[in-house]
Amino acid sequence: MLVVDDGSDDGTGAVVAEVEDDRVTVLAQPPSGVSAARNLGARSAVSEWLVFLDADDVLLAPGVTALVDGAPSSTKLVCGSSERIDRDGATHATHPVLEGPIVRPLLAGSFAVRRSAFLGIGGYDIELPFSENTDLSIRLLADRSSDAVEIRPVTTLRRTDDARRNRPSEYSEKILVAADHFFATHAEVLAEIGATAQYAATAGVAAARLRRWQQARRFFATATRSRDRRPSDVARLLVTFVPVVRERVWRP
């Protein structure tokens, strides 16, 4: 197991240093972001398969073994289900679905990627702070090989995700960076799977919460022009032009 300390200031390094287990190797780097941390771990790993686990994730038994056992040599990506614990303590199961070259949702800890395939495409895009796993799956499965991905009926991950509640402005900023990247590099894939409006509207809401009305209009307009547009996309676009209403609808 590799633990990458991405310049933490919460005592993570000291906690990990107390672990006396030859199977655990600790790597450290200056604060560089989750994608750079995962890339460092992947380059340092020696195993055939990689599973990325974030600090707020719990890997459930039988974990990695259930994901990769018996996977054909042609398989690059093996995905399982996950459990999310909401703020009320309720557990919700999430099952991945393959749509074209996108596996959604693809959460760290719920999938294993063959190390050679991961390194072959250059790993994670370190400039992408959000939806990095979706971007990874698109690049991994670009050749559309039918046996390149396998979805297995196992649950490997449990997580409590409160990023939106605790860091709403930071979360919105990351959504906008990712949206610009996806529309610049993966617009055809989004159109193929009928997700253009969804991605554009999500970015529009993020921009509206940051009070960037011109940017919000641009994304909502993209949503309304797409084949998969919804009535709500048109309504949201119109609301951005009405100051009194938009301030009530989207709060920081």
C-alpha positions in Angstrom: 0.0 0.0 0.0 1.2 3.5 -0.9 0.2 6.5 1.1 0.8 9.9 -0.6 0.9 12.9 1.7 0.0 15.8 -0.6 1.5 18.5 1.6 -1.1 18.0 4.4 -1.2 20.3 7.4 -3.6 18.2 9.5 -1.1 15.8 11.1 -1.6 13.1 8.4 2.1 12.6 8.0 2.6 12.0 11.8 -0.3 9.5 11.9 1.0 7.5 9.0 4.5 7.5 10.4 3.3 5.6 13.4 2.2 2.7 11.3 4.7 -0.1 11.7 4.0 -2.3 8.7 6.4 -3.2 5.9 3.5 -3.3 3.5 2.9 0.4 3.9 5.1 2.9 2.0 4.7 6.7 2.6 5.4 9.2 -0.1 5.3 13.0 0.3 5.1 15.9 -2.0 4.3 19.6 -1.8 0.6 20.5 -2.2 -0.1 19.6 -5.8 -3.7 18.3 -5.9 -5.3 14.9 -5.9 -4.5 14.0 -9.5 -0.7 14.7 -9.0 -0.8 12.7 -5.8 -2.4 9.7 -7.5 0.1 9.9 -10.4 3.0 9.9 -8.0 1.5 6.8 -6.3 1.0 5.1 -9.7 4.5 5.7 -10.8 5.9 4.3 -7.6 3.6 1.2 -7.5 4.8 -2.2 -8.6 1.5 -4.0 -8.7 -0.5 -4.9 -11.9 -3.6 -3.0 -10.7 -4.1 0.4 -9.1 -7.0 1.4 -6.8 -7.1 5.0 -5.6 -8.5 5.6 -2.2 -9.1 9.2 -0.9 -8.8 10.3 2.7 -12.6 10.1 3.3 -13.1 6.7 1.7 -13.4 3.3 3.3 -12.4 0.2 1.3 -14.9 -2.6 2.0 -14.0 -6.3 2.1 -13.1 -8.2 0.0 -12.1 -5.0 -1.8 -9.4 -5.2 -4.5 -9.5 -9.0 -4.8 -13.2 -9.0 -5.7 -12.6 -6.4 -8.3 -9.6 -7.8 -10.3 -9.6 -11.5 -9.6 -9.7 -13.3 -13.0 -9.9 -10.2 -15.1 -8.8 -10.9 -18.7 -5.5 -9.4 -19.9 -7.4 -7.1 -22.3 -9.4 -5.5 -19.5 -8.1 -2.0 -18.6 -10.8 -1.0 -16.1 -12.8 -2.9 -13.6 -15.6 -1.1 -11.7 -17.7 -1.9 -8.7 -20.5 -0.2 -6.8 -20.2 2.1 -3.8 -22.1 3.3 -0.8 -22.6 6.9 0.2 -23.5 8.1 3.7 -25.6 11.3 3.6 -25.7 13.9 6.4 -28.6 12.1 8.1 -26.6 8.8 8.2 -28.7 7.1 5.5 -26.8 4.8 3.1 -27.4 5.0 -0.6 -26.0 2.5 -3.1 -24.5 3.8 -6.4 -24.0 1.5 -9.4 -21.7 2.4 -12.3 -23.0 2.3 -15.9 -21.1 2.3 -19.1 -22.2 4.9 -21.6 -20.0 4.9 -24.7 -16.5 5.5 -23.3 -17.8 7.0 -20.0 -18.3 5.1 -16.9 -20.7 7.0 -14.6 -20.2 7.5 -11.7 -16.6 6.5 -11.5 -15.5 7.1 -7.9 -12.0 6.6 -6.5 -12.0 3.5 -4.5 -14.8 1.8 -6.5 -12.6 0.9 -9.5 -9.3 -0.7 -10.4 -7.3 0.3 -13.4 -4.4 -1.7 -15.0 -1.2 0.1 -14.2 0.2 -0.3 -17.7 -2.9 1.2 -19.3 -3.0 4.1 -16.7 0.7 5.0 -17.3 0.2 4.5 -21.1 -2.2 7.5 -21.3 -0.2 9.6 -19.0 -2.3 9.1 -15.9 -4.6 11.8 -14.6 -4.7 15.3 -16.1 -3.2 17.3 -13.3 -4.8 20.5 -14.5 -8.3 19.0 -14.0 -9.6 19.5 -10.4 -13.0 17.9 -10.9 -14.5 15.0 -12.9 -10.9 13.7 -13.3 -12.2 10.1 -13.2 -14.6 10.6 -16.0 -11.9 12.2 -18.1 -9.7 9.2 -17.3 -12.3 6.7 -18.4 -12.8 8.6 -21.7 -9.1 8.4 -22.5 -8.7 4.8 -21.3 -11.6 3.6 -23.4 -11.1 5.8 -26.5 -10.6 2.7 -28.7 -14.1 1.5 -27.7 -12.9 -2.1 -27.2 -15.8 -4.1 -25.9 -13.7 -6.0 -23.4 -11.6 -3.0 -22.1 -14.0 -2.4 -19.2 -15.9 -4.7 -16.9 -18.5 -3.8 -14.3 -18.8 -6.3 -11.5 -21.6 -6.8 -8.9 -19.5 -6.1 -5.9 -19.5 -3.1 -3.5 -16.0 -1.9 -2.7 -16.3 1.6 -1.3 -18.1 3.6 1.4 -17.7 7.3 1.6 -19.2 10.4 3.3 -19.0 13.2 0.8 -19.6 16.6 2.3 -17.4 18.7 -0.1 -20.3 20.7 -1.4 -21.6 21.6 2.1 -18.2 22.5 3.6 -16.5 24.2 0.6 -19.3 25.4 -1.7 -17.2 28.2 -3.4 -14.2 25.9 -3.9 -16.5 23.2 -5.2 -18.1 25.5 -7.7 -14.7 26.8 -9.0 -13.6 23.2 -9.7 -16.8 22.4 -11.6 -16.3 25.4 -13.9 -12.7 24.5 -14.6 -13.8 20.9 -15.4 -16.7 22.1 -17.6 -14.4 24.2 -19.8 -12.1 21.3 -20.2 -14.8 18.8 -21.1 -16.4 21.1 -23.7 -13.0 21.8 -25.2 -11.9 18.2 -25.4 -14.9 15.8 -25.0 -17.8 17.7 -26.5 -18.5 14.9 -29.1 -18.6 12.3 -26.3 -21.0 14.3 -24.2 -23.3 14.7 -27.3 -23.0 11.0 -28.0 -24.3 9.9 -24.6 -26.8 12.7 -24.4 -25.1 14.5 -21.5 -24.4 17.9 -23.0 -27.2 19.7 -21.2 -26.5 18.0 -17.9 -22.9 19.0 -17.9 -23.6 22.6 -19.2 -26.4 23.1 -16.7 -24.3 21.9 -13.8 -21.6 24.4 -14.8 -24.2 27.1 -15.2 -25.5 26.6 -11.6 -21.9 26.7 -10.3 -21.3 30.0 -12.1 -24.6 31.4 -10.8 -23.6 30.5 -7.2 -20.4 32.5 -7.7 -22.4 35.4 -9.2 -20.8 35.1 -12.5 -23.9 35.8 -14.5 -22.3 36.1 -18.0 -20.6 32.8 -17.6 -23.8 31.2 -16.2 -25.7 32.4 -19.3 -23.1 30.9 -21.6 -23.4 27.5 -20.0 -27.2 27.6 -19.8 -27.4 28.7 -23.4 -25.2 25.7 -24.4 -27.7 23.5 -22.5 -30.7 24.9 -24.3 -29.1 24.4 -27.7 -28.3 20.7 -27.1 -30.5 17.8 -28.2 -30.9 16.6 -24.6 -32.1 20.0 -23.3 -34.8 20.2 -20.6 -37.4 22.8 -19.8 -35.5 23.7 -16.7 -32.5 24.7 -18.8 -34.5 27.4 -20.6 -36.0 28.6 -17.3 -32.6 28.9 -15.7 -31.2 30.9 -18.6 -34.1 33.4 -18.3 -33.7 33.7 -14.5 -30.1 34.9 -15.0 -31.5 38.1 -16.6 -33.8 38.9 -13.6 -31.6 40.3 -10.7 -34.2 39.9 -7.9 -35.1 36.4 -8.8 -31.6 35.1 -9.5 -30.4 36.3 -6.1 -33.0 34.2 -4.4 -32.6 31.2 -6.6 -28.9 30.9 -6.3 -27.4 31.7 -3.0 -23.6 31.6 -2.4 
